[in-house]
Amino acid sequence: MRKRKNRKSEMSQKKKTRTEQLSKPPPPPPTTFSSLPNDILLNCLARVSKLYRPTVSVVSKDLRSLMVSPELKATRTCMGTTENNLCVCLDLGYNKGTCSWFKLAPSPKQEVLKPITWCHFLYPISCSVLSVGSELYLIGGYVVDGKTRKYQKAPLVLDCRYPNQLRRLPTMRVRRVTPAVDVINGKIYVVGGSVSKRTADWGEVYDPMTQTWEAVSPFAQELSIPMRMVHGRMVMGGKVYCMEDVYKLSLVTDVCLVEIDNMLYQAQICKGKLVLRWSRVKGLEALPELTHLTSLANSEGERRRTRVAVWWKKEVVACVRSRSCSKECNTEIWCAEISFERRGADPGELWGFVGWSKIVLTLDRCGTPSSFLLDSAIVTY
């Protein structure tokens, strides 16, 4: 009897529990990321590094469209979550007067040169490259048309965010070759590079607000710091220029300013080795003979120059067939990131440390020019 009563009570209890479960409303569906309000979605996606954006884009069509939307770009700019990208212009020896633009991906352990879609175009000889945000300005120089030179008085502007969209600034007052260029107080200063000896032609400044060029004198207050930073030289746009006289400037190639313990040093490639202040940097003995040097500091107002990138190329010849031994030649473009430290008592020893060193570009042929790196700049977007 007791067993029957216990069974009945258990069955009634189960029925009661089942009835309660059926009477309860179903739980709400879990909140998905895509169901969040649009402003919250943009706020979250704006914090995603470029390294992971391709992964996020394949999650759904909605996220894919958001990742390339102008609203996300505007949100990232407002939040200050932009990233620096080193853009380099390489002469790969395809055609005389042409170049290829690449950007060095900032992804850790995935450093590689990625071609920019407008990679092939006529590169003005002896032009100066300046970066302002996500834009590259190619100022001055000339192109060769047959036996004549066509000087480029209207600077070319390339926006890395929007490929194939090129524009030109209004024409400069004077034609210039390898001028010193920089952004000071939101205006573009262009100095030197002219054959004219007139003071009015020494330099000019472009105001983006009025879209006009005006003359600037050597005694302008805005240029006092660039002319005093290094004795006997002018520093503009992260580059160093020799001042043979007030009117004649000449670019010192493969020289960067490096800041170590609040002191500025001139980093330079000398006989294939990296030197600072004419002293060889220790700790870099494993690197091969170097050919090029670029700064990793942003030219737009950034003063802490603590790292540089060194470049070199290596031609590799291999047999692709065992019997006839048909030779195949490849060119490897190498890059290494170097940081610096001063050790010991003043002045002490200058030491360099290799952050990474690897092949960033491989070409399926040999014979690229020895001076393959034409120019570089840091763009931010």
RAVEN-V999270 format. One record per residue. SS is DSSP state (hx for helix, st for strand, lp for the rest). PHI is phi in radians with two decimals (NA if undefined). Layout:
# RAVEN-V999270
{{SS:PHI} {SS:PHI}}
This chain:
# RAVEN-V999270
{{lp:NA} {hx:-1.09} {hx:-1.11} {hx:-1.08} {hx:-1.11} {hx:-1.10} {hx:-1.12} {hx:-1.08} {hx:-1.14} {hx:-1.14} {hx:-1.15} {hx:-1.14} {hx:-1.14} {hx:-1.13} {hx:-1.07} {hx:-1.12} {hx:-1.10} {hx:-1.14} {hx:-1.13} {hx:-1.11} {hx:-1.14} {hx:-1.23} {hx:-1.33} {lp:-1.27} {lp:-1.20} {lp:-1.13} {lp:-1.13} {lp:-1.16} {lp:-1.12} {lp:-1.10} {lp:-1.29} {lp:-1.62} {hx:-1.10} {hx:-1.24} {hx:-1.48} {lp:-1.20} {lp:-1.00} {hx:-1.07} {hx:-1.18} {hx:-1.23} {hx:-1.02} {hx:-1.11} {hx:-1.10} {hx:-1.27} {hx:-1.19} {lp:-1.15} {lp:-1.59} {lp:-1.34} {lp:-1.22} {hx:-1.06} {hx:-1.07} {hx:-1.86} {hx:-1.11} {hx:-1.05} {hx:-1.18} {hx:-1.16} {hx:-1.16} {lp:-1.56} {lp:-1.19} {lp:-2.75} {hx:-1.16} {hx:-1.11} {hx:-1.18} {hx:-1.10} {hx:-1.23} {hx:-1.18} {hx:-1.15} {lp:-1.97} {lp:-1.39} {hx:-1.13} {hx:-1.12} {hx:-1.19} {hx:-1.10} {hx:-1.16} {hx:-1.13} {hx:-1.11} {hx:-1.15} {hx:-1.13} {hx:-1.45} {lp:1.27} {lp:-1.71} {lp:-1.27} {lp:-2.20} {st:-1.49} {st:-2.25} {st:-1.44} {st:-1.82} {st:-2.21} {st:-1.88} {st:-1.98} {lp:-1.68} {lp:-1.63} {lp:1.37} {lp:-1.27} {lp:-2.42} {lp:-1.16} {lp:1.55} {st:-1.97} {st:-2.55} {st:-2.25} {st:-1.71} {st:-2.33} {st:-2.14} {st:-1.51} {lp:-1.06} {lp:-1.40} {lp:-1.25} {lp:-1.06} {lp:1.14} {lp:-2.29} {lp:-1.18} {lp:-2.73} {st:-1.44} {st:-1.89} {st:-1.16} {lp:-1.55} {lp:-1.03} {lp:-1.57} {lp:-1.25} {lp:-1.98} {st:-2.77} {st:-1.21} {lp:-1.63} {lp:-1.06} {st:-1.17} {lp:1.06} {lp:-1.52} {st:-2.04} {st:-1.85} {st:-2.33} {st:-1.91} {st:-2.35} {lp:1.12} {lp:-1.65} {st:-1.86} {st:-1.92} {st:-1.91} {st:-1.81} {st:-2.01} {lp:1.35} {lp:1.46} {st:-2.69} {st:-2.11} {st:-1.70} {st:-2.09} {lp:1.25} {lp:-1.89} {st:-1.98} {st:-1.78} {st:-1.91} {st:-1.35} {lp:-1.70} {lp:-1.51} {lp:-1.80} {lp:-1.02} {st:-1.66} {st:-2.07} {st:-2.07} {st:-1.75} {lp:-1.22} {lp:-1.36} {lp:-2.14} {lp:-1.03} {lp:1.18} {lp:-1.89} {st:-1.89} {st:-2.54} {st:-2.15} {lp:-1.43} {lp:-1.01} {lp:-1.14} {lp:-1.23} {lp:-1.25} {lp:-2.32} {lp:-1.32} {lp:-2.43} {lp:-2.18} {lp:0.84} {lp:-1.33} {st:-1.46} {st:-2.32} {st:-2.89} {st:-1.84} {st:-2.28} {lp:0.94} {lp:1.40} {st:-2.01} {st:-1.68} {st:-1.75} {st:-2.18} {st:-2.26} {lp:1.31} {lp:1.40} {lp:-1.93} {lp:-1.44} {lp:-1.27} {lp:-1.76} {lp:-1.30} {hx:-1.07} {hx:-1.17} {hx:-1.75} {lp:-1.07} {st:-2.72} {st:-2.62} {st:-2.26} {st:-1.87} {st:-1.76} {lp:-1.09} {lp:-1.22} {lp:-1.65} {lp:0.98} {st:-2.33} {st:-1.81} {st:-2.32} {st:-1.21} {st:-2.33} {lp:-1.62} {lp:-1.11} {lp:-1.79} {lp:-1.13} {hx:-1.07} {hx:-1.12} {hx:-1.75} {hx:-1.16} {hx:-1.20} {hx:-0.99} {hx:-1.51} {hx:-1.90} {lp:-1.09} {st:-2.22} {lp:-1.06} {lp:1.35} {st:-2.39} {st:-2.00} {st:-2.01} {st:-2.46} {lp:1.07} {lp:1.37} {st:-1.93} {st:-1.94} {st:-2.17} {st:-1.34} {st:-1.88} {lp:-1.17} {lp:-2.67} {lp:-1.05} {lp:-1.70} {lp:-2.04} {st:-2.01} {st:-2.32} {st:-1.23} {lp:-1.62} {lp:-1.32} {lp:0.96} {st:-2.23} {st:-2.29} {st:-1.59} {st:-2.15} {st:-1.75} {st:-2.28} {lp:0.91} {lp:1.09} {st:-2.16} {st:-1.61} {st:-2.12} {st:-1.69} {st:-1.53} {st:-2.64} {st:-1.56} {st:-2.29} {lp:0.93} {lp:1.42} {st:-2.10} {st:-1.52} {st:-2.20} {st:-2.21} {lp:0.98} {lp:1.13} {st:-1.91} {st:-1.20} {lp:-1.42} {st:-1.48} {lp:1.59} {lp:-2.03} {lp:-1.12} {lp:-1.32} {lp:-1.32} {lp:-1.33} {lp:-1.22} {lp:-1.56} {lp:-2.14} {st:-2.44} {st:-2.44} {st:-2.31} {st:-1.46} {lp:-1.88} {lp:-1.70} {lp:-1.29} {lp:-1.30} {lp:-1.55} {lp:1.51} {lp:-1.48} {lp:-1.88} {lp:-1.53} {lp:-1.81} {lp:-2.00} {st:-2.37} {st:-2.37} {st:-2.08} {st:-1.91} {st:-2.29} {st:-2.79} {st:-2.15} {st:-2.47} {st:-1.69} {st:-2.04} {st:-1.94} {st:-2.43} {st:-1.55} {lp:-1.71} {lp:-2.21} {lp:-1.32} {lp:-1.49} {lp:-1.44} {lp:0.94} {lp:-1.22} {st:-1.44} {st:-2.19} {st:-2.03} {st:-2.14} {st:-2.00} {st:-1.82} {st:-1.66} {st:-1.83} {st:-2.51} {st:-2.43} {st:-1.69} {st:-2.10} {st:-2.02} {st:-2.23} {st:-2.70} {st:-1.84} {st:-2.08} {lp:1.44} {lp:-1.25} {lp:-1.06} {lp:-1.39} {lp:1.28} {st:-1.81} {st:-1.72} {st:-2.03} {st:-2.02} {st:-2.25} {st:-1.49} {st:-1.25} {st:-2.79} {st:-2.60} {st:-2.88} {st:-1.35} {st:-1.87} {st:-2.77} {st:-2.17} {st:-1.90} {lp:-1.52} {lp:-2.87} {lp:-2.03} {lp:1.61} {lp:-1.23} {lp:-1.04} {lp:-1.16} {lp:-1.65} {lp:-1.43} {st:-1.64} {st:-1.45} {st:-2.87} {st:-2.68} {st:-2.84} {st:-1.76} {st:-1.89} {st:-2.13} {lp:-2.89}}
